[in-house]
């Protein structure tokens, strides 16, 4: 059986989205954190995201 792993970004006060439900945009991340995230994502067998996330990230 495979593991289920959640990777989620939020502000320190717990917000996941900005006003009116819009994305807050990306925050600068250290190179080491980017490498860690990309390593985990590249090994995923399935990537599940919500409709809004898909619509925002799909073109990339």
PQR file with spaces between the fields and no chain letter, atoms N, CA, C, O and H, PARSE charges and radii, in Angstrom:
ATOM       1  N    UNK     1       0.846   -1.173    0.000 -0.4000 1.5000
ATOM       2  CA   UNK     1       0.000    0.000    0.000 -0.0000 2.0000
ATOM       3  C    UNK     1       0.896    1.243    0.000  0.5500 1.7000
ATOM       4  O    UNK     1       1.900    1.299    0.711 -0.5500 1.4000
ATOM       5  N    UNK     2       0.520    2.225   -0.799 -0.4000 1.5000
ATOM       6  CA   UNK     2       1.297    3.461   -0.886 -0.0000 2.0000
ATOM       7  C    UNK     2       0.938    4.428    0.232  0.5500 1.7000
ATOM       8  O    UNK     2      -0.141    4.358    0.821 -0.5500 1.4000
ATOM       9  H    UNK     2      -0.295    2.179   -1.377  0.4000 1.0000
ATOM      10  N    UNK     3       1.863    5.325    0.504 -0.4000 1.5000
ATOM      11  CA   UNK     3       1.620    6.388    1.483 -0.0000 2.0000
ATOM      12  C    UNK     3       0.845    7.517    0.812  0.5500 1.7000
ATOM      13  O    UNK     3       0.990    7.752   -0.388 -0.5500 1.4000
ATOM      14  H    UNK     3       2.739    5.382    0.026  0.4000 1.0000
ATOM      15  N    UNK     4       0.025    8.211    1.591 -0.4000 1.5000
ATOM      16  CA   UNK     4      -0.638    9.430    1.137 -0.0000 2.0000
ATOM      17  C    UNK     4       0.094   10.579    1.810  0.5500 1.7000
ATOM      18  O    UNK     4       0.209   10.615    3.035 -0.5500 1.4000
ATOM      19  H    UNK     4      -0.092    8.020    2.565  0.4000 1.0000
ATOM      20  N    UNK     5       0.590   11.522    1.009 -0.4000 1.5000
ATOM      21  CA   UNK     5       1.375   12.642    1.529 -0.0000 2.0000
ATOM      22  C    UNK     5       0.705   13.941    1.103  0.5500 1.7000
ATOM      23  O    UNK     5       0.368   14.114   -0.069 -0.5500 1.4000
ATOM      24  H    UNK     5       0.496   11.492    0.014  0.4000 1.0000
ATOM      25  N    UNK     6       0.515   14.840    2.036 -0.4000 1.5000
ATOM      26  CA   UNK     6      -0.057   16.147    1.749 -0.0000 2.0000
ATOM      27  C    UNK     6       1.052   17.181    1.840  0.5500 1.7000
ATOM      28  O    UNK     6       1.754   17.268    2.848 -0.5500 1.4000
ATOM      29  H    UNK     6       0.789   14.700    2.988  0.4000 1.0000
ATOM      30  N    UNK     7       1.204   17.963    0.779 -0.4000 1.5000
ATOM      31  CA   UNK     7       2.120   19.110    0.807 -0.0000 2.0000
ATOM      32  C    UNK     7       1.252   20.339    0.583  0.5500 1.7000
ATOM      33  O    UNK     7       0.593   20.466   -0.448 -0.5500 1.4000
ATOM      34  H    UNK     7       0.634   17.892   -0.040  0.4000 1.0000
ATOM      35  N    UNK     8       1.257   21.236    1.553 -0.4000 1.5000
ATOM      36  CA   UNK     8       0.359   22.386    1.531 -0.0000 2.0000
ATOM      37  C    UNK     8       1.102   23.617    2.032  0.5500 1.7000
ATOM      38  O    UNK     8       1.916   23.532    2.950 -0.5500 1.4000
ATOM      39  H    UNK     8       1.793   21.132    2.391  0.4000 1.0000
ATOM      40  N    UNK     9       0.814   24.752    1.423 -0.4000 1.5000
ATOM      41  CA   UNK     9       1.441   25.999    1.834 -0.0000 2.0000
ATOM      42  C    UNK     9       0.400   26.898    2.477  0.5500 1.7000
ATOM      43  O    UNK     9      -0.704   27.061    1.957 -0.5500 1.4000
ATOM      44  H    UNK     9       0.152   24.820    0.676  0.4000 1.0000
ATOM      45  N    UNK    10       0.765   27.481    3.615 -0.4000 1.5000
ATOM      46  CA   UNK    10      -0.125   28.435    4.272 -0.0000 2.0000
ATOM      47  C    UNK    10       0.722   29.472    5.008  0.5500 1.7000
ATOM      48  O    UNK    10       1.909   29.263    5.261 -0.5500 1.4000
ATOM      49  H    UNK    10       1.662   27.349    4.037  0.4000 1.0000
ATOM      50  N    UNK    11       0.089   30.583    5.343 -0.4000 1.5000
ATOM      51  CA   UNK    11       0.799   31.615    6.091 -0.0000 2.0000
ATOM      52  C    UNK    11       0.927   31.178    7.547  0.5500 1.7000
ATOM      53  O    UNK    11       0.278   30.223    7.976 -0.5500 1.4000
ATOM      54  H    UNK    11      -0.875   30.753    5.138  0.4000 1.0000
ATOM      55  N    UNK    12       1.758   31.877    8.297 -0.4000 1.5000
ATOM      56  CA   UNK    12       2.002   31.511    9.692 -0.0000 2.0000
ATOM      57  C    UNK    12       0.734   31.623   10.543  0.5500 1.7000
ATOM      58  O    UNK    12       0.608   30.960   11.572 -0.5500 1.4000
ATOM      59  H    UNK    12       2.285   32.652    7.949  0.4000 1.0000
ATOM      60  N    UNK    13      -0.207   32.474   10.101 -0.4000 1.5000
ATOM      61  CA   UNK    13      -1.458   32.600   10.860 -0.0000 2.0000
ATOM      62  C    UNK    13      -2.562   31.675   10.328  0.5500 1.7000
ATOM      63  O    UNK    13      -3.722   31.811   10.717 -0.5500 1.4000
ATOM      64  H    UNK    13      -0.104   33.014    9.265  0.4000 1.0000
ATOM      65  N    UNK    14      -2.208   30.745    9.446 -0.4000 1.5000
ATOM      66  CA   UNK    14      -3.136   29.703    9.030 -0.0000 2.0000
ATOM      67  C    UNK    14      -3.931   29.952    7.765  0.5500 1.7000
ATOM      68  O    UNK    14      -4.781   29.134    7.415 -0.5500 1.4000
ATOM      69  H    UNK    14      -1.266   30.635    9.129  0.4000 1.0000
ATOM      70  N    UNK    15      -3.688   31.051    7.066 -0.4000 1.5000
ATOM      71  CA   UNK    15      -4.436   31.317    5.842 -0.0000 2.0000
ATOM      72  C    UNK    15      -3.847   30.546    4.666  0.5500 1.7000
ATOM      73  O    UNK    15      -2.630   30.468    4.494 -0.5500 1.4000
ATOM      74  H    UNK    15      -2.998   31.716    7.351  0.4000 1.0000
ATOM      75  N    UNK    16      -4.751   29.975    3.855 -0.4000 1.5000
ATOM      76  CA   UNK    16      -4.344   29.217    2.683 -0.0000 2.0000
ATOM      77  C    UNK    16      -4.634   30.012    1.415  0.5500 1.7000
ATOM      78  O    UNK    16      -3.952   29.827    0.407 -0.5500 1.4000
ATOM      79  H    UNK    16      -5.739   30.038    3.994  0.4000 1.0000
ATOM      80  N    UNK    17      -5.624   30.887    1.445 -0.4000 1.5000
ATOM      81  CA   UNK    17      -5.985   31.715    0.296 -0.0000 2.0000
ATOM      82  C    UNK    17      -6.055   33.170    0.715  0.5500 1.7000
ATOM      83  O    UNK    17      -6.150   33.479    1.903 -0.5500 1.4000
ATOM      84  H    UNK    17      -6.178   31.037    2.264  0.4000 1.0000
ATOM      85  N    UNK    18      -6.007   34.054   -0.256 -0.4000 1.5000
ATOM      86  CA   UNK    18      -6.103   35.481    0.000 -0.0000 2.0000
ATOM      87  C    UNK    18      -7.547   35.935    0.051  0.5500 1.7000
ATOM      88  O    UNK    18      -8.455   35.105    0.058 -0.5500 1.4000
ATOM      89  H    UNK    18      -5.929   33.802   -1.220  0.4000 1.0000
ATOM      90  N    UNK    19      -7.774   37.237    0.085 -0.4000 1.5000
ATOM      91  CA   UNK    19      -9.130   37.785    0.124 -0.0000 2.0000
ATOM      92  C    UNK    19      -9.949   37.305   -1.080  0.5500 1.7000
ATOM      93  O    UNK    19      -9.407   37.133   -2.172 -0.5500 1.4000
ATOM      94  H    UNK    19      -7.036   37.911    0.079  0.4000 1.0000
ATOM      95  N    UNK    20     -11.222   37.094   -0.886 -0.4000 1.5000
ATOM      96  CA   UNK    20     -12.160   36.664   -1.938 -0.0000 2.0000
ATOM      97  C    UNK    20     -11.774   35.315   -2.531  0.5500 1.7000
ATOM      98  O    UNK    20     -12.158   35.005   -3.658 -0.5500 1.4000
ATOM      99  H    UNK    20     -11.663   37.234    0.000  0.4000 1.0000
ATOM     100  N    UNK    21     -11.021   34.510   -1.787 -0.4000 1.5000
ATOM     101  CA   UNK    21     -10.674   33.178   -2.253 -0.0000 2.0000
ATOM     102  C    UNK    21      -9.604   33.120   -3.317  0.5500 1.7000
ATOM     103  O    UNK    21      -9.364   32.057   -3.890 -0.5500 1.4000
ATOM     104  H    UNK    21     -10.710   34.762   -0.871  0.4000 1.0000
ATOM     105  N    UNK    22      -8.961   34.224   -3.594 -0.4000 1.5000
ATOM     106  CA   UNK    22      -7.935   34.258   -4.635 -0.0000 2.0000
ATOM     107  C    UNK    22      -6.599   33.803   -4.071  0.5500 1.7000
ATOM     108  O    UNK    22      -6.343   33.919   -2.873 -0.5500 1.4000
ATOM     109  H    UNK    22      -9.156   35.088   -3.128  0.4000 1.0000
ATOM     110  N    UNK    23      -5.761   33.289   -4.945 -0.4000 1.5000
ATOM     111  CA   UNK    23      -4.427   32.856   -4.556 -0.0000 2.0000
ATOM     112  C    UNK    23      -3.627   34.037   -4.036  0.5500 1.7000
ATOM     113  O    UNK    23      -3.755   35.154   -4.537 -0.5500 1.4000
ATOM     114  H    UNK    23      -5.970   33.195   -5.918  0.4000 1.0000
ATOM     115  N    UNK    24      -2.807   33.786   -3.034 -0.4000 1.5000
ATOM     116  CA   UNK    24      -1.984   34.856   -2.477 -0.0000 2.0000
ATOM     117  C    UNK    24      -0.686   35.017   -3.264  0.5500 1.7000
ATOM     118  O    UNK    24       0.093   35.931   -2.990 -0.5500 1.4000
ATOM     119  H    UNK    24      -2.704   32.878   -2.627  0.4000 1.0000
ATOM     120  N    UNK    25      -0.447   34.146   -4.229 -0.4000 1.5000
ATOM     121  CA   UNK    25       0.782   34.235   -5.013 -0.0000 2.0000
ATOM     122  C    UNK    25       1.914   33.516   -4.306  0.5500 1.7000
ATOM     123  O    UNK    25       1.788   33.118   -3.148 -0.5500 1.4000
ATOM     124  H    UNK    25      -1.079   33.404   -4.451  0.4000 1.0000
ATOM     125  N    UNK    26       2.996   33.358   -5.001 -0.4000 1.5000
ATOM     126  CA   UNK    26       4.123   32.636   -4.444 -0.0000 2.0000
ATOM     127  C    UNK    26       4.997   33.504   -3.568  0.5500 1.7000
ATOM     128  O    UNK    26       5.149   34.703   -3.805 -0.5500 1.4000
ATOM     129  H    UNK    26       3.098   33.681   -5.942  0.4000 1.0000
ATOM     130  N    UNK    27       5.562   32.892   -2.569 -0.4000 1.5000
ATOM     131  CA   UNK    27       6.510   33.574   -1.710 -0.0000 2.0000
ATOM     132  C    UNK    27       7.888   33.024   -2.037  0.5500 1.7000
ATOM     133  O    UNK    27       8.006   31.852   -2.395 -0.5500 1.4000
ATOM     134  H    UNK    27       5.439   31.919   -2.377  0.4000 1.0000
ATOM     135  N    UNK    28       8.938   33.837   -1.925 -0.4000 1.5000
ATOM     136  CA   UNK    28      10.281   33.328   -2.194 -0.0000 2.0000
ATOM     137  C    UNK    28      10.615   32.171   -1.252  0.5500 1.7000
ATOM     138  O    UNK    28      10.332   32.230   -0.055 -0.5500 1.4000
ATOM     139  H    UNK    28       8.842   34.789   -1.634  0.4000 1.0000
ATOM     140  N    UNK    29      11.216   31.130   -1.804 -0.4000 1.5000
ATOM     141  CA   UNK    29      11.604   29.968   -1.010 -0.0000 2.0000
ATOM     142  C    UNK    29      13.097   29.718   -1.179  0.5500 1.7000
ATOM     143  O    UNK    29      13.648   29.957   -2.254 -0.5500 1.4000
ATOM     144  H    UNK    29      11.446   31.082   -2.776  0.4000 1.0000
ATOM     145  N    UNK    30      13.747   29.243   -0.140 -0.4000 1.5000
ATOM     146  CA   UNK    30      15.164   28.890   -0.265 -0.0000 2.0000
ATOM     147  C    UNK    30      15.328   27.760   -1.285  0.5500 1.7000
ATOM     148  O    UNK    30      14.429   26.934   -1.446 -0.5500 1.4000
ATOM     149  H    UNK    30      13.299   29.049    0.732  0.4000 1.0000
ATOM     150  N    UNK    31      16.450   27.723   -1.961 -0.4000 1.5000
ATOM     151  CA   UNK    31      16.725   26.709   -2.980 -0.0000 2.0000
ATOM     152  C    UNK    31      16.616   25.299   -2.400  0.5500 1.7000
ATOM     153  O    UNK    31      16.127   24.394   -3.078 -0.5500 1.4000
ATOM     154  H    UNK    31      17.180   28.394   -1.830  0.4000 1.0000
ATOM     155  N    UNK    32      17.056   25.100   -1.177 -0.4000 1.5000
ATOM     156  CA   UNK    32      16.992   23.773   -0.557 -0.0000 2.0000
ATOM     157  C    UNK    32      15.547   23.301   -0.400  0.5500 1.7000
ATOM     158  O    UNK    32      15.262   22.122   -0.611 -0.5500 1.4000
ATOM     159  H    UNK    32      17.454   25.835   -0.627  0.4000 1.0000
ATOM     160  N    UNK    33      14.629   24.200   -0.035 -0.4000 1.5000
ATOM     161  CA   UNK    33      13.219   23.844    0.100 -0.0000 2.0000
ATOM     162  C    UNK    33      12.620   23.512   -1.265  0.5500 1.7000
ATOM     163  O    UNK    33      11.851   22.558   -1.382 -0.5500 1.4000
ATOM     164  H    UNK    33      14.860   25.158    0.135  0.4000 1.0000
ATOM     165  N    UNK    34      12.960   24.284   -2.295 -0.4000 1.5000
ATOM     166  CA   UNK    34      12.477   23.997   -3.647 -0.0000 2.0000
ATOM     167  C    UNK    34      12.928   22.608   -4.096  0.5500 1.7000
ATOM     168  O    UNK    34      12.133   21.842   -4.640 -0.5500 1.4000
ATOM     169  H    UNK    34      13.584   25.059   -2.200  0.4000 1.0000
ATOM     170  N    UNK    35      14.209   22.283   -3.869 -0.4000 1.5000
ATOM     171  CA   UNK    35      14.723   20.959   -4.249 -0.0000 2.0000
ATOM     172  C    UNK    35      13.974   19.857   -3.517  0.5500 1.7000
ATOM     173  O    UNK    35      13.636   18.839   -4.119 -0.5500 1.4000
ATOM     174  H    UNK    35      14.855   22.906   -3.428  0.4000 1.0000
ATOM     175  N    UNK    36      13.707   20.044   -2.217 -0.4000 1.5000
ATOM     176  CA   UNK    36      12.997   19.054   -1.424 -0.0000 2.0000
ATOM     177  C    UNK    36      11.594   18.826   -1.979  0.5500 1.7000
ATOM     178  O    UNK    36      11.163   17.685   -2.145 -0.5500 1.4000
ATOM     179  H    UNK    36      13.982   20.872   -1.728  0.4000 1.0000
ATOM     180  N    UNK    37      10.878   19.929   -2.267 -0.4000 1.5000
ATOM     181  CA   UNK    37       9.528   19.821   -2.805 -0.0000 2.0000
ATOM     182  C    UNK    37       9.521   19.133   -4.169  0.5500 1.7000
ATOM     183  O    UNK    37       8.718   18.231   -4.408 -0.5500 1.4000
ATOM     184  H    UNK    37      11.229   20.856   -2.132  0.4000 1.0000
ATOM     185  N    UNK    38      10.415   19.556   -5.062 -0.4000 1.5000
ATOM     186  CA   UNK    38      10.466   18.955   -6.399 -0.0000 2.0000
ATOM     187  C    UNK    38      10.824   17.480   -6.340  0.5500 1.7000
ATOM     188  O    UNK    38      10.312   16.693   -7.136 -0.5500 1.4000
ATOM     189  H    UNK    38      11.068   20.289   -4.868  0.4000 1.0000
ATOM     190  N    UNK    39      11.685   17.092   -5.423 -0.4000 1.5000
ATOM     191  CA   UNK    39      12.044   15.684   -5.260 -0.0000 2.0000
ATOM     192  C    UNK    39      10.814   14.880   -4.853  0.5500 1.7000
ATOM     193  O    UNK    39      10.572   13.805   -5.401 -0.5500 1.4000
ATOM     194  H    UNK    39      12.101   17.732   -4.776  0.4000 1.0000
ATOM     195  N    UNK    40      10.039   15.384   -3.906 -0.4000 1.5000
ATOM     196  CA   UNK    40       8.843   14.667   -3.452 -0.0000 2.0000
ATOM     197  C    UNK    40       7.800   14.587   -4.554  0.5500 1.7000
ATOM     198  O    UNK    40       7.196   13.535   -4.764 -0.5500 1.4000
ATOM     199  H    UNK    40      10.235   16.258   -3.461  0.4000 1.0000
ATOM     200  N    UNK    41       7.586   15.686   -5.256 -0.4000 1.5000
ATOM     201  CA   UNK    41       6.579   15.712   -6.310 -0.0000 2.0000
ATOM     202  C    UNK    41       6.971   14.797   -7.465  0.5500 1.7000
ATOM     203  O    UNK    41       6.120   14.108   -8.028 -0.5500 1.4000
ATOM     204  H    UNK    41       8.077   16.540   -5.086  0.4000 1.0000
ATOM     205  N    UNK    42       8.248   14.786   -7.821 -0.4000 1.5000
ATOM     206  CA   UNK    42       8.678   13.969   -8.964 -0.0000 2.0000
ATOM     207  C    UNK    42       8.540   12.476   -8.701  0.5500 1.7000
ATOM     208  O    UNK    42       8.443   11.693   -9.646 -0.5500 1.4000
ATOM     209  H    UNK    42       8.939   15.346   -7.364  0.4000 1.0000
ATOM     210  N    UNK    43       8.530   12.065   -7.435 -0.4000 1.5000
ATOM     211  CA   UNK    43       8.383   10.653   -7.100 -0.0000 2.0000
ATOM     212  C    UNK    43       6.933   10.234   -6.884  0.5500 1.7000
ATOM     213  O    UNK    43       6.660    9.062   -6.628 -0.5500 1.4000
ATOM     214  H    UNK    43       8.609   12.701   -6.667  0.4000 1.0000
ATOM     215  N    UNK    44       6.014   11.170   -6.984 -0.4000 1.5000
ATOM     216  CA   UNK    44       4.597   10.858   -6.735 -0.0000 2.0000
ATOM     217  C    UNK    44       4.036    9.998   -7.861  0.5500 1.7000
ATOM     218  O    UNK    44       4.312   10.238   -9.037 -0.5500 1.4000
ATOM     219  H    UNK    44       6.235   12.122   -7.192  0.4000 1.0000
ATOM     220  N    UNK    45       3.254    9.005   -7.491 -0.4000 1.5000
ATOM     221  CA   UNK    45       2.582    8.179   -8.485 -0.0000 2.0000
ATOM     222  C    UNK    45       1.331    8.859   -9.019  0.5500 1.7000
ATOM     223  O    UNK    45       0.949    8.649  -10.170 -0.5500 1.4000
ATOM     224  H    UNK    45       3.030    8.810   -6.536  0.4000 1.0000
ATOM     225  N    UNK    46       0.695    9.669   -8.189 -0.4000 1.5000
ATOM     226  CA   UNK    46      -0.514   10.393   -8.558 -0.0000 2.0000
ATOM     227  C    UNK    46      -0.459   11.765   -7.901  0.5500 1.7000
ATOM     228  O    UNK    46      -0.048   11.901   -6.749 -0.5500 1.4000
ATOM     229  H    UNK    46       1.005    9.840   -7.254  0.4000 1.0000
ATOM     230  N    UNK    47      -0.871   12.763   -8.637 -0.4000 1.5000
ATOM     231  CA   UNK    47      -0.897   14.130   -8.118 -0.0000 2.0000
ATOM     232  C    UNK    47      -2.354   14.584   -8.161  0.5500 1.7000
ATOM     233  O    UNK    47      -2.941   14.686   -9.239 -0.5500 1.4000
ATOM     234  H    UNK    47      -1.205   12.653   -9.573  0.4000 1.0000
ATOM     235  N    UNK    48      -2.941   14.856   -6.994 -0.4000 1.5000
ATOM     236  CA   UNK    48      -4.343   15.265   -6.913 -0.0000 2.0000
ATOM     237  C    UNK    48      -4.399   16.725   -6.490  0.5500 1.7000
ATOM     238  O    UNK    48      -3.735   17.132   -5.538 -0.5500 1.4000
ATOM     239  H    UNK    48      -2.465   14.773   -6.119  0.4000 1.0000
ATOM     240  N    UNK    49      -5.195   17.506   -7.204 -0.4000 1.5000
ATOM     241  CA   UNK    49      -5.382   18.908   -6.832 -0.0000 2.0000
ATOM     242  C    UNK    49      -6.824   19.304   -7.095  0.5500 1.7000
ATOM     243  O    UNK    49      -7.533   18.651   -7.861 -0.5500 1.4000
ATOM     244  H    UNK    49      -5.735   17.175   -7.978  0.4000 1.0000
ATOM     245  N    UNK    50      -7.238   20.363   -6.460 -0.4000 1.5000
ATOM     246  CA   UNK    50      -8.585   20.878   -6.657 -0.0000 2.0000
ATOM     247  C    UNK    50      -8.718   21.615   -7.978  0.5500 1.7000
ATOM     248  O    UNK    50      -7.728   21.894   -8.654 -0.5500 1.4000
ATOM     249  H    UNK    50      -6.662   20.893   -5.838  0.4000 1.0000
ATOM     250  N    UNK    51      -9.951   21.924   -8.332 -0.4000 1.5000
ATOM     251  CA   UNK    51     -10.227   22.577   -9.611 -0.0000 2.0000
ATOM     252  C    UNK    51      -9.510   23.901   -9.760  0.5500 1.7000
ATOM     253  O    UNK    51      -8.897   24.162  -10.796 -0.5500 1.4000
ATOM     254  H    UNK    51     -10.756   21.697   -7.783  0.4000 1.0000
ATOM     255  N    UNK    52      -9.578   24.746   -8.737 -0.4000 1.5000
ATOM     256  CA   UNK    52      -8.966   26.077   -8.830 -0.0000 2.0000
ATOM     257  C    UNK    52      -7.445   25.958   -8.962  0.5500 1.7000
ATOM     258  O    UNK    52      -6.839   26.650   -9.780 -0.5500 1.4000
ATOM     259  H    UNK    52     -10.077   24.534   -7.896  0.4000 1.0000
ATOM     260  N    UNK    53      -6.836   25.096   -8.172 -0.4000 1.5000
ATOM     261  CA   UNK    53      -5.388   24.893   -8.278 -0.0000 2.0000
ATOM     262  C    UNK    53      -5.017   24.396   -9.667  0.5500 1.7000
ATOM     263  O    UNK    53      -4.039   24.854  -10.258 -0.5500 1.4000
ATOM     264  H    UNK    53      -7.328   24.534   -7.508  0.4000 1.0000
ATOM     265  N    UNK    54      -5.806   23.453  -10.188 -0.4000 1.5000
ATOM     266  CA   UNK    54      -5.521   22.929  -11.520 -0.0000 2.0000
ATOM     267  C    UNK    54      -5.638   24.026  -12.570  0.5500 1.7000
ATOM     268  O    UNK    54      -4.784   24.133  -13.451 -0.5500 1.4000
ATOM     269  H    UNK    54      -6.600   23.081   -9.707  0.4000 1.0000
ATOM     270  N    UNK    55      -6.684   24.838  -12.486 -0.4000 1.5000
ATOM     271  CA   UNK    55      -6.861   25.908  -13.468 -0.0000 2.0000
ATOM     272  C    UNK    55      -5.710   26.901  -13.415  0.5500 1.7000
ATOM     273  O    UNK    55      -5.293   27.417  -14.452 -0.5500 1.4000
ATOM     274  H    UNK    55      -7.377   24.751  -11.770  0.4000 1.0000
ATOM     275  N    UNK    56      -5.189   27.177  -12.219 -0.4000 1.5000
ATOM     276  CA   UNK    56      -4.068   28.103  -12.088 -0.0000 2.0000
ATOM     277  C    UNK    56      -2.748   27.484  -12.536  0.5500 1.7000
ATOM     278  O    UNK    56      -1.924   28.161  -13.151 -0.5500 1.4000
ATOM     279  H    UNK    56      -5.528   26.758  -11.377  0.4000 1.0000
ATOM     280  N    UNK    57      -2.540   26.205  -12.233 -0.4000 1.5000
ATOM     281  CA   UNK    57      -1.255   25.561  -12.500 -0.0000 2.0000
ATOM     282  C    UNK    57      -1.223   24.812  -13.828  0.5500 1.7000
ATOM     283  O    UNK    57      -0.143   24.555  -14.360 -0.5500 1.4000
ATOM     284  H    UNK    57      -3.209   25.655  -11.734  0.4000 1.0000
ATOM     285  N    UNK    58      -2.376   24.459  -14.367 -0.4000 1.5000
ATOM     286  CA   UNK    58      -2.455   23.687  -15.607 -0.0000 2.0000
ATOM     287  C    UNK    58      -1.610   24.226  -16.749  0.5500 1.7000
ATOM     288  O    UNK    58      -0.912   23.450  -17.402 -0.5500 1.4000
ATOM     289  H    UNK    58      -3.253   24.668  -13.935  0.4000 1.0000
ATOM     290  N    UNK    59      -1.647   25.539  -17.016 -0.4000 1.5000
ATOM     291  CA   UNK    59      -0.867   26.081  -18.137 -0.0000 2.0000
ATOM     292  C    UNK    59       0.660   25.898  -17.978  0.5500 1.7000
ATOM     293  O    UNK    59       1.390   25.948  -18.968 -0.5500 1.4000
ATOM     294  H    UNK    59      -2.213   26.169  -16.485  0.4000 1.0000
ATOM     295  N    UNK    60       1.131   25.691  -16.764 -0.4000 1.5000
ATOM     296  CA   UNK    60       2.562   25.550  -16.560 -0.0000 2.0000
ATOM     297  C    UNK    60       2.998   24.134  -16.818  0.5500 1.7000
ATOM     298  O    UNK    60       4.183   23.821  -16.695 -0.5500 1.4000
ATOM     299  H    UNK    60       0.537   25.651  -15.960  0.4000 1.0000
